[in-house]
């Protein structure tokens, strides 16, 4: 019973932190803010977690895991099974979900964070790179992409997509970017990067 109650209180902290990150980013999720939102005193956080970084790392894992799973499903379910089609499915899903996600997407992708969250971010970047490396390998093998090192290209694509979204996602920007134009530009950039054969 006590163990179940402890797990429930930890879950309250994670849910409170997730709400704060969704609204205002990781920087706003202080011990005081998280515990106040969870309805407990600041000192109690350490009874249910190793610290606020422990809670925030779990928030990142869950939110980023949801996004990675959605992208993976989209690539697997793509009507086009060729490499270019699968690449476009990945970009379309990732970019559109990020643009709809607003502050949360900015927090997951580009907000300056501490070491614990940064390590989680690197792990998820590798997850995207693995999917992309498989797509690039397919394209190189069937001749639709230029010869290249799939893992290096994949890592570069992950970085390019993230950087391309950084501007449209920034919470201090007064500009309103057209999501369709952003997705199209990123798609064109990535297709050029892999040396894709022109669409017929």
C-alpha positions in Angstrom: 0.0 0.0 0.0 2.8 2.4 0.9 4.7 1.6 -2.3 1.5 2.2 -4.3 1.0 5.6 -2.6 4.6 6.5 -3.2 4.3 5.6 -6.9 1.2 7.7 -7.1 2.8 10.7 -5.5 5.8 10.4 -7.9 3.2 10.3 -10.8 1.6 13.5 -9.4 5.0 15.2 -9.6 5.6 14.0 -13.2 2.2 15.1 -14.3 2.7 18.5 -12.6 6.1 18.9 -14.3 4.7 17.9 -17.7 2.0 20.5 -17.5 4.6 23.2 -16.6 6.9 22.2 -19.4 4.1 22.1 -21.9 3.1 25.7 -20.9 6.4 27.3 -20.2 9.4 25.0 -20.9 11.8 23.1 -18.6 13.3 26.3 -17.2 10.0 27.1 -15.5 9.8 23.7 -13.8 11.6 24.5 -10.5 11.2 22.4 -7.4 8.9 25.0 -5.9 6.7 25.3 -9.1 6.4 21.5 -9.6 5.6 20.7 -6.0 3.1 23.6 -5.7 1.3 22.3 -8.8 1.4 18.8 -7.4 -0.1 20.0 -4.2 2.8 19.1 -1.9 5.5 20.9 0.0 8.9 21.4 -1.7 10.7 19.1 0.7 8.5 16.2 -0.2 9.8 16.0 -3.8 12.9 14.3 -2.4 10.8 11.6 -0.8 9.5 10.5 -4.3 12.4 11.4 -6.6 16.1 12.0 -6.6 15.5 15.6 -7.4 13.8 17.8 -9.9 16.2 16.7 -12.6 15.1 13.1 -12.1 11.4 14.2 -12.6 12.2 16.3 -15.6 14.2 13.6 -17.3 11.2 11.3 -16.9 9.0 14.1 -18.4 11.4 14.3 -21.4 11.5 10.5 -21.8 7.7 10.2 -21.9 7.0 13.2 -24.2 9.9 12.5 -26.5 9.0 8.8 -26.5 5.5 9.6 -27.7 6.9 11.7 -30.6 9.4 9.0 -31.6 6.7 6.3 -31.6 4.4 8.5 -33.7 7.2 9.1 -36.3 8.1 5.4 -36.4 4.4 4.4 -36.9 4.1 7.0 -39.7 7.1 5.6 -41.6 5.9 2.0 -41.2 2.4 3.0 -42.4 3.5 5.2 -45.3 1.6 4.4 -48.5 4.9 4.9 -50.4 7.4 2.2 -49.5 10.3 3.7 -51.5 13.1 5.5 -49.6 12.1 9.0 -50.7 8.4 8.4 -49.7 9.4 7.0 -46.3 11.8 10.0 -45.7 9.0 12.4 -46.6 6.6 10.5 -44.2 9.2 11.0 -41.4 9.7 14.7 -42.1 6.0 15.4 -42.5 5.0 13.7 -39.3 7.9 15.0 -37.2 7.7 18.6 -38.4 3.9 18.9 -38.3 3.7 17.4 -34.8 6.5 19.8 -33.7 4.8 22.8 -35.2 1.5 21.9 -33.5 3.3 21.2 -30.3 4.5 24.7 -29.8 6.2 25.4 -26.5 6.5 21.7 -25.7 8.2 20.9 -29.0 10.6 23.8 -28.5 11.4 22.5 -25.0 12.1 19.0 -26.3 14.1 20.0 -29.3 16.1 23.2 -28.6 15.6 24.7 -25.1 18.9 24.9 -23.2 18.7 22.3 -20.5 20.8 20.6 -17.8 22.9 17.5 -18.2 20.3 14.9 -17.3 17.8 16.1 -19.9 20.5 16.7 -22.5 21.6 13.0 -22.2 18.0 12.0 -22.8 17.8 14.3 -25.8 20.9 12.7 -27.3 19.4 9.2 -26.8 16.3 10.2 -28.7 18.3 11.8 -31.4 20.0 8.5 -31.9 16.6 6.9 -32.2 15.6 9.2 -35.0 19.0 8.6 -36.6 18.5 4.9 -36.6 15.2 5.2 -38.5 16.8 7.6 -41.0 19.9 5.4 -41.4 17.7 2.5 -42.5 15.9 4.7 -45.0 19.1 6.1 -46.4 20.5 2.6 -46.7 17.4 1.5 -48.7 17.8 4.5 -51.0 21.5 3.9 -51.6 20.9 0.2 -52.2 18.2 0.8 -54.8 20.0 3.7 -56.5 17.4 6.4 -55.6 19.8 8.2 -53.3 23.4 9.1 -54.0 26.1 6.8 -52.6 26.9 7.9 -49.0 27.5 6.8 -45.4 24.0 6.2 -44.1 24.8 6.7 -40.4 26.6 10.0 -40.9 23.9 11.2 -43.3 21.2 10.2 -40.8 22.9 12.1 -38.0 23.2 15.2 -40.2 19.5 15.0 -41.2 18.5 14.8 -37.6 20.5 18.0 -36.9 19.2 19.7 -40.0 15.6 19.0 -39.3 15.9 20.2 -35.6 17.8 23.3 -36.6 15.3 24.1 -39.4 12.5 23.9 -36.8 14.3 26.0 -34.1 13.3 29.3 -35.7 9.6 28.6 -36.2 9.3 27.1 -32.7 11.1 29.8 -30.8 8.6 31.2 -28.2 10.0 34.8 -28.6 9.4 35.0 -32.3 6.8 37.4 -33.5 6.7 35.9 -37.0 4.0 33.4 -38.0 5.5 30.7 -40.2 3.3 28.9 -42.6 3.5 25.2 -41.5 3.0 23.9 -45.1 5.9 26.1 -46.3 8.2 25.0 -43.4 7.5 21.3 -44.0 8.0 21.7 -47.8 11.3 23.6 -47.3 12.6 21.0 -44.9 11.6 18.2 -47.2 13.4 19.8 -50.2 16.5 20.3 -48.0 16.6 16.7 -46.9 15.9 15.3 -50.4 18.8 17.4 -51.8 21.0 16.3 -48.9 20.6 12.6 -49.7 20.9 13.2 -53.5 17.5 11.8 -54.2 16.6 11.1 -57.8 14.0 13.6 -59.2 10.4 12.5 -58.7 8.8 11.3 -61.9 
